[in-house]
Amino acid sequence: MPSGINFTHQGMPLIQNYIKKWLQTLSYRQKDVPLHAIWIIMRSRILTILLLGTLALTGCGEYNAVQKYADTEYKYEYAKACYARGRYSRAYEALTGIITAMKGSGYGEESLYLMGMSAYNSGDLTAAAETFRKYYQSYPRGIYVEDANYYCGRALYDAVPDPRLDQETTKQAISELQHFLDNYPYTRLKEQTEDMIQKLQDHLVEKEYLSAKLYYDLGDYILNSLQGGSNYEACIVTSENALRDYPFAKAERREQFLLMILRSRYNLARQSINTKQTERFRQTIDDYYAFVNEFPESQYLKEAQTYLTKSQKALKGLPIEDD
């Protein structure tokens, strides 16, 4: 937990703290408040304190009573107590009801950050990211601004979906984490943030790999109407885009992309009409050399050489033996 906020108030200490603050406020104001008014205020506050004290001990209807009877300051103390006891969802719910009232007060900044941490620890990662973003935009020089920047990206990182699904959240996470590093290049969290960004980029590469592999596996069976061509063409385009967009992808994935390009190019040439075969077999040979130049000791080298040999035969007008 980032340091700086005191979340130790709970149970009766919470009530004692509330009474202390109230008495200090009353002492400050009593010069301007008539005696009968002071008594009315005291009676109302004492009844509220007794009620909440009972509920703190019994736990019966605690949250509903706080929302119904307590003032904003007590609700905030209650939210902090919930957080300290690990009741993060309840803390977030309590803060949601008072966050607007807290804005502009001495606790506005702290309460917004606590709300973000409550959402994060309760698993509501979307709400956490939104709250932390609101914090660093509202308090660019705030006490917790560095941590808020970090946790905005961290919440999105933890919310990243399966690589087969839409990856907008992954891209947002990369953007927020990079924004954090740009603003805090010497942060204590630099190493782990860079590691997260690399993992997110690998995640995007994995999505492209799965898409390219799907196109290749579909092969001749279903035309890829979205691309206006075959699945082999879609596999080539997807793989080439991935290699261009993610130049620092792991060697294993680069090898597989290049191999899928070579496989797809050869199969595309085989199924092409005569007027396009020559060009496509030549491209297959070019793809072979691109593959072996980068991975001269690949375990797929023998397979790659068969595409070279068959493409050379095709260009000479010789028959190609089927596998």
N, C-alpha and C positions, 0 to 999 in steps of 0.2 A: 504494500500500500504506500503510495507517495506520502511523504512526510508533510506536516504543516497544519493538519486539521485535527483538533482534539475531539475524538469520538468516544470519550470515556463515560459520558453521562448516561446512566440507565437506572431504572427503578427509583428508589427514594432519593439517591443523590441528584437525580434529574429534577425532582420536585424541590429539593433544597436549593438548588442553583436557581430555579425559577423564582422562588420566594425571595432570595437574596437580591436578584436583579430588580424585582418588583418593589421591594422596600427602598432600594437605592433611588429608583425612579420617583417613588412617592415622597421620599425625603427631599428630593430636589424640587418637587412641584408644590409642596404643601403651603408655601408662602402665599401662593396665588389661588389656593383652593379652599372654599369654605369648609368649616368643620363637619357640617352635616353631609356635605358631598363626599368628604374623605371617608366617613363612616359607611356610606352607601357603597363606595368603591371597595372598601375593605371587606364588607360583608359578602359582596358578590365574588371577590377574588378568593376569600377563605372557603366559601362553599365549593367553588370550582376546584381549589387545591385539595379539599377533603375528598371530593368525588373522584378526582383523578388519582389521588393517593390510594384509595380503596381499589380502584381498577388496576393500578400498577401491581398491587399485591395479589389480587385475585385473577387478573388476566381476562376477566369477563367483560366482553364488549368494549375492550380497551380502545381500539381504533375508532369505532363509531362515536364513543364518548369524546375522544379528543377532537374529532372533527366537529362535533356538535357544540361543545362547551368551551374549548380552549381558544385562547387568542393566538395570533400568528407566531409570536415568539415561542410560546409553549409548543406549538405544533412543530416548530423547527427543532426545538430540543428533543421532542419526541422522535422526529425523523432521524436525528443523530443517534439516539439511543437504539432505535431499530437497526441502524447500520452497524453499530458496535456489537449488537447481538447476532449479526449475520442474517437479519431479516431484510434482505435487500429489496425484495419486491414491495414490501410494506413501506420501507423508507422512500422508495421511488414514488409510490402512490401518494404518500403524505406530502412529499415535496412538490409534486405536480399541482396540488391544490393551493400552494402558497407561493410558488415561485414568482408569480407576477407581483404579489404584494411585497416580496423580499427585494425586488429590483429597486435600486436606489438607496436601500438601507445599508447599514454597516455589514450586513450578512449576505448581501446580494451576490457578490462574487463567490464566496465560500459555498453558498447554498446551491448555486448552479453547478459548480464542480462536483459537489457531493451528489447531486442528482445524476450527473453523468456516471460517476463511479457506482452508484446504486443500480443504474440500468445495466452497466457492464457486468457487474458481479451477479446480477439476477439472470443474465443470459439474454437480455433484450438488446442485442448488439446494434440493431438499426437505430433504436432510440438513443443508445449510448453515443454512437458516432455523431448523430445530429446534435446532441446536447454538448458534446465536447467541441464541435465546430462552432456552435453558438457561443460557447465560452471564449474561445480564442479570438473570435471576431468581435465580441462585446468588450473583452478585457485584454487588448493586445499587450498590455504591460502588467497583467495580473500576476498574482503570487504563483498561481498554478498553471500559467500559460504554457510552459514547456511540456509539462505532463499532459495537459489537455490536447496539445498538438499531437503528441505521441499516441495517446489512447484513442484519438479519433481514427488514426490509421490502424492501430492495433485491433480495434473493434471490427473494422471492415475486414481485416486480415483473418480474424477468427470466424467471420461470416462467409468466407469464400465457399461457393458451391462446388459440386462435383464437376470435373472438367468437361463432361458431356453437356452440361447446361450452359445457359447464358452467363457470360463472364464480365458483365458490367461492374459488379461489385469488386471483382479482382482488379480491374483497371482503376476504379476509384481508390482502392486500398493502396495501390502503387503510387498514385498521384498524391495521396495524403502523406504517406511515409516519406516520399521524396521531398514534399513540401516541408516536412519536419526536419529532414537533414539539411535542406537549404537554409532554413532559419536558425538551426542549431548545429553547425558543422563540427563542433567540439563536444557535443553532448556525451554524457556517460552511456547513453543508449545507442551510440553510433554502430557498434559492431553487430548487435542483435537486429537493429533496424535494417542494415545492409543485407543481413542474412535473410530477413523476411522478404525484402524486395526481390532477391534472387529466387527464392522459393515461389513467389507469386509469378515471376516471369517464366519459371519452369512450368508452372501450372498452365499458363497461357500456351506455352509450347506443346504441352500434353494435349490440350484441346485441339490444336491444329494437327497434331500427329494422328489423333483418333479420327478426325474428319478425313484426312488424306487416306488413312488406312481403310476407312469405310468405303470411300470412292473406289479404291483399288480392289477391294474384296467384291464389290458389286460387279466390277468388270464389264462384260458384254451384256449382262442380263437386262439392266434397266438404263435407259438413256437419262442423262442428267439434263432435264429440260431447262433448269435454271441457268445453266451455263451455255445452253444451245449446242451442246456437243456430247461427247461420250464421258463416261465416268473416268476413263484413263486421262482425258484432258483435264477434268476437274481435279484429279489427284496431283497431276503435274503442277497446275496453277497453285493449289493449296500448299504444296510442299515448297515451291519456289518462293512464295510469299512468306512462309514461315522462316526460311533460311535468310531472307532479306530483312525481315522485321526483328528477328531474334538472333543476331550474329554471335551472341555469347551463349547460345544453347549448348547443353552438354554434348560431348563428342558422340555419345551413343545415339542421341536423337538426330544429330546431323548426319551420321552414317545411315540411319534408317530413312531419313528424308531423301538423301541422294540415291539410295538404292531403290526407293519407290519411284523416283523420277525415272531412273534407268529402266526398271521393269515396265512402267506404264508407257514410256516412249516406245519401247520395242513392241509391246502389244498393240499400241496405237498404230504403229507403222504396218504391222501385220494385217490389221483389219481395214487399212485405208485403201482408197481407190488408187489405181495405177499412177495417176498424175501426181499424187501426193506421197507415194511410197519412197521415192528416191530422197526427197528432202528429209523425210522423217527417219529413214535409216541412217542418214548422215548425222542427224541430231542425236540419234541413239549412240553412235560412235563418239560424238563429242561428250555426251553424258557419261560414257564409260570412262573416258580419260579424266573427267572432272572427279569421278568417284575414286579411281585408283590413285590419283595424285594426292588426294587428301587422306585416303585410307589404304596405303599400299600393302598393309598386312591384315586387311580385313578378313574375317572368317567367311565373308561372302564373295571373296575374290574369284573363286572358281565359277560361281554362278554368273558373276559379272562378265567373265571372259566368254561365256557361251553366248551372251547377247552381242558381244563384239564380233565373234566369229560368224554368227548367223547374219548379222547386219552386213558384214563384208561380203558374204556369199550372195546376199540379195542384191547388192549393188553391182555385182559381176554377172547377174542374171542366172546364178546357179540355184538349184532347188534347195529349200530349207527343210530339214527333217524335223518333224514334229516330235515333241518330248514324249 
